[in-house]
Every structure is written in C-alpha cells, then in structure tokens.
C-alpha cells in the first residue's frame, strides 16, 4: 500500500468510526467561535512574553487546532474550515502583535504546517487518534505531535524571524520548538480528555466539589512553589493525586494549571529564580523543560491507570459471564439429576406394578393350583406340596416387600406421614430396633410435590439402611418430620456407634446405595440441604431440609 493510499484509508476508517459518536460538525457559528478564541489566545501568548530571543513561553493555539481536528468528523470540509479559522486567527494575532504582513503569513504557514504534519503523522501511525487513555496512543501522540511536528513550525518560524530581525537563529528555534512542544503535550491531552465518555466514566457531575478542591490545591501549591522554589517538589504528589482521582483529565489539568501559574510568575519576575545568573529566556527554557518533564511522567501514569481500570472492568465482565455460565451449567446438571431421579422412580413404579400385578398374581394362581392338586396325591405327596406352598407364600411375601420398597403405594393412597409411619414400624419390627415416629399431623406434608414427597421417603429409607449397615449397637431410632419456617425438616436420630463427620475420613461404605452423597444430591436438586451431627460413640443425627416452595400447584 502506498503512502497516500494508507493515509486515505485511515481517514476513511476514522470517519466511519466516528459516525454517530461525538464527532464535531463544523458550522459557521463554531468556525466563528474557534477563530475568535484562537485569536485571543494567540495574541495573549505573543504579547505576554516577547523578548529578543523569545516568541511565547507556551503556545497552545496549535494544540487547540489539532484537538479540533481529532474531535471533528474527518472530511475535507471540516479540515478546510478548521485550518481556515485557525490560520486566520493566528495571522490576525501576528498582525496585531506588530509583525509585518509578509512575516505574519510565513509564521501562520509554519503553525498550520505543524498542525497538518501532526495530524498526518497520527493518521499514519495511530489507529485511534483522540483516545490518549491507552499508553501506546499516548506515547505515539507525545512523540509525533509533541516531538516531531513542532520541528516544522520551529524551523520555518525561526528562519523567518531571524532573517527579518537579523538575530541569532538557534535561540529563536529553541524557544519556538519548546513552546510549541509543551503546548502540544500539555494542552492537547487536556482538551482531548474532555469527552462525554470520560466525563461520564469519572462521574464528574457528582464530584464537582472534589474536582474544584483538587484544582484549588494545585493552584495553591503552584503559587507557593513559585514564591519558594525549594518547595517545587511538593507539586509532584499533588499532580499524582489528581492523576489517581481523575485519570488523564486530572493529570493534564494539573499540568496545565501549573504551566499557567509558573508562566506568569517567571515572566513577571515574581519569586526567586532557580538560576539566579540566567536571563529571562533561559529561565523560560528551564520552565519549559520542567513542564515537559511533568507531563512526561503524569500522563503515562494516568494512561497506565486507565488501562488497568479497563482490564479490571473486562476481567469483572468475564467473571460475571463465567458466573452466569456456571450457574446455567449448574442448573442444567441439577435438571439432569432430577430427570434421572424421576426416571428411576418411574422405573421403580413400573417394576413394582409388574411384581405386584403380574408376578404376584401368577404366584397366587400357582398356589391355588397346588391346593387343588393336593387331594389327588398320596399322603407323602401332600406333605411335600404343603412345604412347597409355604415356600411359595414366603416368596410372595418377599415379592410384596420388594414391590412395596420400590414404590410404597401408601404414599399415594394414605399420604407421606402414614407411609413413613408404616415403613418405620415394619423396619423396626424386621430388625428388632425400637422406633419412634412423629409428624404432628401436619396436613401441609401432602401438599408437597410428588417429587419432594418421594425424596423425603427415599432419604428416610437410606438413613434407616445406614443405621443397619453402620450404626453398630443401635437400639432405638427416632424419626421426626415437621415444618420449620419455610422448610420441611426430616430428622433421623439413632443411638449407634456414630462416626467422624470429617469429609476427609468419610468411610467408603457410603458409596453403596445412595449414601450421604446420594442424599445430598437428591436434596440439592430440590434446593434442599443435608446436615449431619455425629461423633464416635454418641450416635448420629441427620437433618434433611426441603423448601416448602416444592408444594404442588393447586387449581
């Protein structure tokens, strides 16, 4: 890509990027105001200090023009109007300052050439010209606009003035370059930081008091440092504070205020000189170096802080998205678990029905057939048939118990409390352990969803199974189910051997069946929780809680 093609593509991209944003459209009123403001600033800068070897201590006009170019929409009309208004203002200021028309024209051409060179260089080497809150953009701006572009106007202006007044070229060039460079790196960043985004991000509207207080402290410190130059170092922490609180805007504003105050005091000879033997031009040059040094450390610090804030904001956004994604995945896992549990319960119900309705009926029919056959056989055969019928009756009882454990019909027919009471009583009779059950007759228990009631029943089953497997020496078990605030709480307490509840030493037997992990998963899928209190030789108490929001919807 050729040089001109690269420049054209950049300007086109910049114009498209700023469409609909804060891009300025230069109107006649804006052009008139720009011309008037630049004339006043340029004339004041020229007249404020003008000696045999100096033009101005600080030249902000070119920085203002460049800021307007960077903030306006990039098209030929806007650029032409800005250069026309800026050139007219600078030319009139030079004429009002006593320069000849020819010299004024040359000086104006030099200033406009500097602004054009800065804009062109930024267009080539920088993607986002006006955003100086990135350290890369700021570094490129300070090097190109503050370091290279002033070479153009300094060379043209110094040559013209040296030829017109027959004075040495080098002092004029040094002062011109320094004043324009300081103006670029102090004034332009401040103007470019005055955007709606920066204003909104810093919440300036809510911090007027703080902003005015910091500004007053900066002015006070600058005045004190101008009278007592040994206290000049005090300004550094003040600017640093403004940088931390207000970013690039604070650093640029602090440096600009310092430049204005120190400029007035040095030019007017107020306060002791840093270099007692130097003349005014040398003191001004020292001031310009000091201002440049202040800008060179405060603005990069502000840009680094801004990038840190952006990184933290991006990290926070990523963390928020990850949290949302984790929550979504967690809900997905919970949903899958609930589906698996429901599928398991449906399969249990199917097997229970098959064992009860088909296998059980077939077994009953076989027993009746054996009874009919019994009179037809010998005495010895009848004894053997009787033994066979007793064994088949035991098989029938076993099938009934298995079918009942797979899906107790009493949950649906008699309710949760009755189902638990029947199961606990039969369990205690079967294992010879004293049992006690209490529900308080709460009718709300049967308003729970089928899933919640089944979960409570299964947890009671698993807890009692664990008593048989692990609670050696248990002689009694107490089961209580009741409503506690917004939760349904199931408490199973035994007087067995107990165990260490430390997860690191949780024994491997719990892996059989549901175990404690299975209980927790069932409860978690319904938004519940499991709490275990136990220690060796003191028994175990299990608290299972399910939110009452698991109640069934009523019509």
PyMOL commands that set and color helices and strands:
alter all, ss='L'
color gray80, all
select helices_A, chain A and resi 3-17+28-48+61-71+76-96+101-125+135-165+169-193+196-201+204-206+208-227+229-231+234-267+280-374+379-406+409-413+416-431+443-447+450-470+503-505+508-511+515-525+548-550
alter helices_A, ss='H'
color red, helices_A
select strands_A, chain A and resi 434-438+476-484+487-494+529-534+540-547
alter strands_A, ss='S'
color yellow, strands_A
deselect
rebuild
show_as cartoon
